[in-house]
Amino acid sequence: MTPITAPTVTLRHGAELPRLGLGTSPMDDTATEAAVVAAIETGYRLVDTAENYGNERGVGRGLKASGVPREELFVTTKFNRRWHGVEPAAEACERSADRLGLDYIDLLLIHWPNPDQDLYVQAWQGLDRLLEDGRVRAIGTSNFKPTHLERIITETGVVPDLNQIQLSPTVTRESARAYHAEHGIVTQSWSPIGGPSNDVLRAPIVVELAERYGRTPAQIVLRWHMELGLTTIPKSSDPGRIRQNIDIFDFSLAADEVVAITALDQGDAAGADSDAFGH
């Protein structure tokens, strides 16, 4: 089968990020290795992992087994609250790079702001230092609200390349997306098709559009993310679904169809609250 290549977006610090990649939570090392190999064979060039997923070694093995040159791949990982600090962030980066078997990380994220311990500004300063030292090509945040982003930008003067947030047709994060757009931060959606309940995939508008375009409901939802200018990392361990997820760049949704899907929004309260949850 012919590989399918996702288009890229240029991040503020210059790295080229594929707009769609492979998510790996909550797969173990063995499943992750196989999924990464299948994804790269399909044409994926972005793989997303995290310290907390416990599968960075599996990602590294899959990258190596794929045989694709390192410079053609884009690897994202994230660190936990124990590493919130300038020096701890550097140690987190080193440990992740060791587990991944990589000399550098393309994009390193603070996984959650954890405002209860109030150290995410220091963690951000640590990421900025790693960027200056060339240990990472891009830096960003995960699950940061506009209030968290405003604080790190105000106190450090450094704007994230990307903020990765829970975002789907039922949790559209309109205010966060608007803040990102205003500050040149790329939005990346995790749990893009709504999580394990799959309620979004059964929504009448999604089913109707899937029939109209001859696509799967998941492809319709992922195309919705593309129409909104987002980037996303759908997770799958099934080779067939891995291919379906990236096979969305040869059709478009009409503006009114995008609006109809967006109308499924249940508000921010339907998603994770990063002021109350984090690790």
N, C-alpha and C positions, 0 to 999 in steps of 0.2 A: 504494500500500500504506500501511496505517496505521502511523505510527511507533511503535516500542516503546521505552518509557522504563524505564531501570533504577532501582530504588529507591536511596536514598542512605543514608549513614551520617554522623553528625556527628563531625567530628574534634575533638580536645581543644582546639584553638584556635578552634573555631567554624565552620570551613568545612564545607560539605555536599559530600561526595564520592560520586559515583555508584559503586555496588558493582561495576559491570562497565564497562570501557572498551576502547578500541582500542589495542593495542600496535603499534609501528611498526618494530621491529628485525627484520631488517636491510634494510628497504626504502630505496631512494634517494629523492631529492627528488620526482622525477616520479611514481613509484608511490605515495609517501606522500601527495602532494597529492590524487591520485584516490581513495585509500582513505579519507582524512579526509572528503572531500566525501560519498562513499558512506555512510560511517558516520553522519555527522551527519544526512543525509537519512533514514536508517533510524531515528534516534532517539537515537543515542549522544550523550553530552554530555561524556565524559571521553576525552582523548587523551593518550597517554604517549609521550614521546620522551626523548632524551638527547644531550648533546654528542657522545658517542662514536658515536652512530648516524649522524651526519653528515646528518641529514634535518630539522633544526629549521626550516630555511627552507621545506621542503616542507610541514611541518605548518602553519606560519604562512600559507602561500598557501591551503592547504585550508580553514583556519578562516575566512579572509577570503572565499573564494569561496562558502562555505556560506550566507552571508547571515544567519546566526544571531547575535543580539546577543552581544557579548563576555561580558556578565555571566551569560549562560546556559551558558557553556562552562567546563570545568575542564581546565586544562593542567598536566601534570606534566613536568618535565625534571630532568636529573641532570648533575653535573659530575665531571670526572676528577681524578686524583691531583695534577696540577700546580697545582690551585687549593686544596689543603689548607692553610688558614691563615685568619686573620680577614679581612684585606684581600683576599687572593686570592679568597676565596669571594664577596665583593662584586663583584669584577671578573667572575667566572664568571657570576654572576647577570645582570649588565649585558650581557655578550656574548650569553648565551642569549636574553634578552629582545629584543635587537636582531635576532638571527637569526629569532626567532619573529614579530617585528613587533608585540610586545605591550608595554603600559605596566607590566604586573605579571605575575608568575607565580603560579599558584594553589598549586602544591606544588613545592618544590625539594628535591632529595635529594642526599646524598653518594653517589656511585654505588657505590664499594667502600671498605672501611675502610683497605686498604693498610697493615696494621700494621707492615710492614717500614720505612716512613718515619716512622711514629709521629707523625702530625700530624692525625689525624682528630678529636681533641678540639678543636684550634684551628679546624678546619673547622666543627665543630659550633657553636662560639662565634660564628663568622662568620654562620652561618645564623640563630642567635638574634637577632643584631643586625639582619639583614635583615627578620626578622619584626617586630621592634620599630619599624623604620623604615617598615613598610608596603609594602616592595617585593615581599613574598610573603605569601600568605594562610595558608600552612601549611608546616611544615618536617619533614623526615624523613630516613631512611636507606635504603640499599639494600644487601642482602647482609651486614648486620651480624649477628653472632652474639650471643647473650645476654651473653657476656663483654664484647664491644665496647659494647653498649648500657649495661650496668651501669657501665662506666667513664665514658661521657659523662654519664650521669644523675648519678652520684656527684660528678663534678668540676665540673659546671655547674648542677645542679639543674633542668635543662630536659629534659623527657621528649618524645621524638619524637611527632608526630601519627601516623606510619605507618612501618613497615619493610617494604620490598618485597624478597621473597626467592624463590628458586627453590622451587616447591612444586607437587607433582602427586601423584596416587595412588601413584607409585613413590618419591616423596621427600616424605613428609608433614610433616616438620619438627615433630614433636610437642613437643619441648622448647622450640623457639623460639616456637611458638604459645602454649604455656603461659606463657612469660615475658611475651609481649606482652599476654595476657589479664590477667595479674597487675598490669601497669603501665598498662593503658588505652591500649595502642598498637595501632592497626589493622594487621592483617596483609594484605598484598597479594601475590598469587601471580604471579610471572612464569614463563613456559613452563608454563602451567597444564595443558596436555594432554600434557605429557611430552617435548616437543621433536621434532626432525625424524624420529626413528625411528618415531614413532606406535605403539610397542609397546602403550601403554596402551589405545589404541583397538581393539586386537585381543584384549585380555584377555577370556576367556570371560564373566566377570561383567558387564563393560561391554557386550559384544555382546548378552548375554541381556537386560539391562535396556533396551537400546535397542529391542529387538524388543518387549518387554513394554509399553513406553510409547509406541511409535511415534515414536521420536526417533532422531537420529543418535548414534553413540557419543560424539562431541565434546560434544553437548548434555548427555548423561548426566554426563560428567566435569565440565563447567562447573556443572551443577546440584549436583554433589557439593561443589564449592567453596562454593556458596551455603548449602547445608545446614550446613556447618561454620562459617558466619558470616564467611567470608573476603570479600575484594574481589579482583578479578582483571582482567587486561588481555590477553586472547587476541589474537594478531596474525594478521591476514589481509589480503590485498590483493584477494580475490575478493568481489564484492558479495553473492553468494549466501551465502557462508560468513559474511560479516560480519553478515548478517541472522540466520542460524541461531544464531550465537554469542550474540546478545542475546535470542533468542526462547526463554528458559528460565524465565520468571517466571509461567507459567500451569500448572505442575505441580510436584510435590514427590516426593522419594524417601523411602521408609520408613526408620526408624532402622536396621533390620537390613541394609538395602541399602547405607546409608552405611558401616556397619561392614565389610561385605563388600568394598567398593571400597577402603577404608582398608587392608585386609589385604594389598593389593598392595605395600605399603611395602617398600622395599629398604634403608632406613636413610639417614642423612645422607651416608654415604660415596658414595652413588649420585649425589649432586649436587655442584655446584661448592663448593670449599673456599676461603672468603674469607680464610683465613689464608695461603693459598699463591698465590691468584690475585687480580688486580685491575688496574685501569687508571685 
